[in-house]
Amino acid sequence: MQAAYRATREEYAVVWNSAAVMECVSSTFLLLGTEYLLEGNNKAASHYASLAYCFEQHITCNLRRERLTMSWPKMNELYFDPDKHTLVSFFKKRISCSCLNATYKQVRSVKKLGICYNFKCPHPGRKVERRLTKCCSLCRRVNYCSRECQVDNWKLHRLHCPRYVHRDSRVAVVMDLD
């Protein structure tokens, strides 16, 4: 997804730098995703949800500078087989019609799941109840189901974590200068 993000940003810079156009693009993805969700095609709906969220984050972080960095864990959570409660909630919060109300009533008791970033996580599909996940206290970009998974994954994550922290600190300085 990050490669597509970079390629689109470079090729369509005029469009990419307009919040109004990006909001239209995001709205289109929300429309299509809602239609797929209502048809029962959760996989297609999750792809459109992650794309809509990507554009929302781009507007918030890069164009309006209201936040330092995009929430990649949330984007990945939407893209990689989200539970139905997460998916329905995502669309329901962003569309003005009531077409998802009945579906939401059916799924609201389902616990929302988060993804553990340790590829050796013992949980099926590396998924655990979202409220139990813990994020890396340094970069805040990855989530784990437990302290054990975080420690087990540190050898891999420590290769990326400092770069994320450094990038975020540079972005914060630039934002303070504006």
C-alpha positions as CSV (number, residue, x, y, z in Angstrom):
1,M,0.0,0.0,0.0
2,Q,2.9,2.4,0.7
3,A,4.3,1.9,-2.8
4,A,0.9,2.8,-4.3
5,Y,0.7,5.8,-2.0
6,R,4.1,7.1,-3.2
7,A,3.4,6.5,-6.9
8,T,0.0,8.2,-6.8
9,R,1.5,11.1,-4.8
10,E,4.2,11.7,-7.4
11,E,2.2,11.2,-10.6
12,Y,-0.9,13.1,-9.6
13,A,0.7,15.9,-7.4
14,V,-1.9,18.5,-8.3
15,V,-4.8,16.3,-7.3
16,W,-2.9,14.8,-4.3
17,N,-2.3,18.3,-2.8
18,S,-6.0,19.4,-2.9
19,A,-8.0,18.6,0.2
20,A,-11.3,19.1,-1.6
21,V,-10.3,16.6,-4.4
22,M,-9.0,14.1,-1.8
23,E,-12.3,14.3,0.1
24,C,-14.2,13.5,-3.1
25,V,-11.9,10.5,-3.7
26,S,-12.4,9.3,-0.1
27,S,-16.2,9.8,-0.4
28,T,-16.2,7.7,-3.6
29,F,-14.3,4.9,-1.8
30,L,-16.8,5.1,1.1
31,L,-19.7,4.8,-1.3
32,L,-18.2,1.8,-3.1
33,G,-17.2,0.1,0.2
34,T,-20.7,0.6,1.7
35,E,-22.2,-1.0,-1.4
36,Y,-19.9,-4.0,-1.2
37,L,-20.6,-4.3,2.5
38,L,-24.3,-4.4,2.0
39,E,-23.9,-7.0,-0.8
40,G,-21.9,-9.2,1.7
41,N,-18.5,-8.8,0.0
42,N,-16.5,-7.9,3.1
43,K,-13.2,-8.4,1.4
44,A,-13.9,-5.7,-1.2
45,A,-15.4,-3.5,1.5
46,S,-12.3,-3.7,3.6
47,H,-10.1,-2.7,0.7
48,Y,-12.2,0.4,0.0
49,A,-12.3,1.2,3.8
50,S,-8.5,1.1,3.9
51,L,-8.2,3.3,0.8
52,A,-10.7,5.8,2.2
53,Y,-8.9,5.9,5.5
54,C,-5.6,6.4,3.7
55,F,-6.9,9.5,2.0
56,E,-8.5,10.7,5.2
57,Q,-5.2,10.4,6.9
58,H,-3.4,12.1,4.1
59,I,-5.7,15.1,4.4
60,T,-5.4,15.2,8.1
61,C,-1.6,14.8,8.3
62,N,-0.2,16.2,5.1
63,L,-2.6,18.8,3.9
64,R,-4.2,20.1,7.1
65,R,-1.3,19.2,9.4
66,E,-3.6,18.3,12.3
67,R,-1.7,15.2,13.1
68,L,1.9,14.2,12.9
69,T,1.7,10.8,11.2
70,M,-0.7,8.5,9.5
71,S,-2.1,5.6,11.6
72,W,-0.7,2.7,9.7
73,P,-1.9,0.1,12.2
74,K,-5.5,1.3,11.7
75,M,-5.0,1.2,8.0
76,N,-3.6,-2.3,8.1
77,E,-6.4,-3.4,10.5
78,L,-9.0,-2.3,7.9
79,Y,-7.1,-3.9,5.0
80,F,-6.2,-7.2,6.4
81,D,-9.5,-9.0,7.0
82,P,-11.1,-6.9,9.7
83,D,-13.9,-8.2,11.9
84,K,-17.4,-7.2,10.7
85,H,-17.9,-4.9,13.7
86,T,-14.8,-2.9,12.8
87,L,-15.8,-2.7,9.2
88,V,-19.5,-1.8,9.7
89,S,-18.5,0.8,12.4
90,F,-16.0,2.4,10.0
91,F,-18.5,3.0,7.3
92,K,-21.4,3.8,9.6
93,K,-19.5,6.7,11.2
94,R,-18.7,8.2,7.8
95,I,-21.9,8.0,5.8
96,S,-25.0,10.0,6.3
97,C,-27.7,7.4,5.4
98,S,-29.2,4.8,7.7
99,C,-28.6,1.8,5.4
100,L,-26.1,0.2,7.9
101,N,-28.2,0.6,11.0
102,A,-29.7,-2.9,10.9
103,T,-26.3,-4.5,10.1
104,Y,-24.7,-2.5,13.0
105,K,-27.3,-3.7,15.4
106,Q,-26.4,-7.3,14.4
107,V,-22.6,-6.9,14.9
108,R,-22.3,-4.4,17.7
109,S,-21.9,-7.2,20.3
110,V,-19.0,-8.7,18.3
111,K,-15.7,-7.7,19.9
112,K,-13.4,-5.6,17.7
113,L,-10.2,-7.3,16.9
114,G,-6.7,-5.8,16.5
115,I,-3.6,-7.3,14.8
116,C,-0.5,-8.3,16.7
117,Y,2.6,-7.2,14.7
118,N,4.6,-10.2,15.9
119,F,4.5,-12.7,13.0
120,K,5.0,-15.5,15.5
121,C,2.0,-14.5,17.6
122,P,0.2,-17.7,18.8
123,H,-3.3,-16.2,18.3
124,P,-5.2,-17.4,15.2
125,G,-4.5,-14.9,12.5
126,R,-2.5,-12.8,15.0
127,K,-5.8,-11.3,16.1
128,V,-6.8,-10.4,19.6
129,E,-9.5,-8.2,21.1
130,R,-8.5,-4.7,20.2
131,R,-8.9,-3.2,23.6
132,L,-6.3,-5.6,24.9
133,T,-3.6,-4.6,22.4
134,K,-0.6,-2.5,23.4
135,C,1.3,-0.2,21.1
136,C,5.0,0.4,20.9
137,S,5.7,3.2,23.4
138,L,8.4,4.6,21.2
139,C,7.0,4.9,17.7
140,R,3.3,4.1,18.4
141,R,3.1,2.5,15.0
142,V,2.7,-1.2,15.8
143,N,0.5,-3.1,18.2
144,Y,1.0,-6.3,20.2
145,C,-1.3,-8.7,22.0
146,S,1.1,-9.0,24.9
147,R,4.4,-8.0,26.4
148,E,5.8,-11.4,25.4
149,C,4.9,-10.8,21.7
150,Q,6.5,-7.3,21.9
151,V,9.7,-8.6,23.4
152,D,9.8,-11.5,20.9
153,N,9.4,-9.1,17.9
154,W,11.9,-6.5,19.2
155,K,14.8,-7.8,17.1
156,L,12.8,-7.1,14.0
157,H,11.0,-4.0,15.1
158,R,14.1,-2.2,16.5
159,L,15.4,-2.0,12.9
160,H,12.5,0.3,12.0
161,C,11.3,1.9,15.2
162,P,14.1,4.6,15.5
163,R,13.5,5.6,11.9
164,Y,9.8,6.2,12.7
165,V,10.6,8.2,15.8
166,H,13.2,10.3,14.0
167,R,10.8,10.9,11.1
168,D,8.0,11.9,13.4
169,S,10.2,14.3,15.4
170,R,11.3,16.0,12.1
171,V,7.6,16.3,11.1
172,A,6.8,17.9,14.5
173,V,9.6,20.5,14.1
174,V,8.3,21.4,10.6
175,M,4.7,21.7,11.9
176,D,5.9,24.0,14.7
177,L,7.6,26.2,12.2
178,D,4.4,26.7,10.1
